[in-house]
Amino acid sequence: MALVDRLSKEKRSDLMRAVKSKKSLIENSVTHELWKRGLRFRRNVKNLKGKPDIAIKKDKIGLAEQDQFKLLPTHEPRP
């Protein structure tokens, strides 16, 4: 069953353009808590597989935010 978009192509484009991909409220909350606990990290790491929102390179951990944070399955440099 195909999903039908109720918005016109122009309206959908305007809405998607307004979506911010960096520094969301949940991302700021998580990074603040990580920093308070002494964990050092990098945000929006583009050279890792999956482009994690938060990466703790020392421990080889990547976190991605999509409604909630999830641990990425791999932490390898992108080809």
Residue, then its C-alpha position, 0 to 999 in steps of 0.5 A: m500500500a503506497l502512502v499518499d502525501r497530503l501536502s503539495k511538493e512545494k509545501r513538503s519541500d518548505l517543511m523539510r528545509a525547516v528541519k534542523s539536523k544539528k543541536s536538537l533539544i534531545e542532543n543538547s541534553v544528552t551531550h550536556e550530561l555526557w560532558k558532566r560525567g567526564l565523557r569526551f565526544r565529538r558531534n556530527v562525525k561525518n567520516l564514520k559509518g552512519k554519520p553518528d550525532i555523537a561519537i566517543k572515539k576512544d571507546k568506539i561508540g556512536l550514537a544516532e538520534q531518531d526520536q530516541f538515541k540508539l547505539l550504532p552497530t559499527h564504529e568504522p571510518r566510512p570508505 
